[in-house]
């Protein structure tokens, strides 16, 4: 399986959103002032949460592998041959990974806030 570009990172973001939609969705609605007893019934995606968590971790692992373990094959003079490009990609990876792991932790941390 070969991924190119930002594919694994984008897929990880989408999987994390899918994993947290059951819990973050109602919190966002409540924060916007939209409430009611029906908000608590927005947990239809909850049974699929472990699958989405697994996909998120898989795609984050693939992105890590691409950035740190696989040697880069770049022709001289291209953007990917510059060291600053790799540094930026790694910085973006760690920022996105921290946000995704925080998003995945919302169901466990949410009870601390209410």
N, C-alpha and C positions, 0 to 999 in steps of 0.2 A: 504494500500500500504506500503510495507516494503522494505526499502533500506538498504543494508549492505555495510560496508567498505567505499570506496571512491566514490561510485556510484553517489550520488547527486552532488558532487563537479565536477566530470568529466563531467557529463551531463550538468552542468551549464557552464563549459568551452566550450563545443561543441555548446551549444545554443548561447553563446555570440559570438563565431566565426561566426556562421550563421547569427546573427543579424548585425554584422559589416562587413561582406564580401562585401556588396555593396559599402561601403565607404572606408574601409581600403585597399581593393584590389587595386583600382586605385592609392591610395597614395603610396603604397609599390612599385608598378610598376614604378611610376614616380621617386621615390627615387632611384630606381635601374638604372635609365636612360632610361627606356623603355617608350616611349611616342608616342604621335600621337593623332589624333582626335578620333580614335576608343576607347581610354581609357575612354573617357567620356560616352561611351555607355555601360559600364560594370555595370550598375545598374539594372540588371534584377531581382535581389533578393530583391530589395527595397520594393515591396508590402508585402513581408513576414516578414519584419523587426519587426513590432509590435508583431507578434507571437513569434519570437525568443527572443525578449526582455522579454515577459511574461514568457517564459520557463526558461530563465536565472534567473529571479527573483524567480520563483517557486523553482528551484533546489537549489539556494543559501539559500532560506528559509528552505528547507528540511535539508540541511547540517547544518545550524545554529541550527535547532531543535534537530538534532541528537547530536551535540556537547554540547549544553547548556541546553536543556530542558528535554531530555529523560535520565532517570537514566541508568548508565552503569552496565551491568551484566557481570562481569569478575571473573573468578576463580583466586584465589591467586596464584602468581608465574608466571602468563602469562604476556605478554608485555602490554596488555591493562590495567592491574591492577596498573601499575606504573603511578604516577602522571605526570612524565616528558613526557610520551607518549601523554597524553591528552593536556598538554601545547604545545607540538610541533604541534599536530593536529590543535589546535586552532590558533596557529601562522600561519601555512600554510593556513588555511581557510581565515584569514584576509588579508594575502598577495594576495591570489588568488582573493578574493572578491574585493579588491582595484584595481587590474589589470583588472578584468572583468568590473567593473563599469567605469573605464577609457576607456576601449575598446568600451563600449556602448556609451560613451559620445563623441567619435570621430566625428560623423557627426555634432554635435552642436559646437564643438571646432575647427574643421578643417578650417572653413572660417576665423578664426582669424589669420591663418598662411599664407594665400594667398589672 
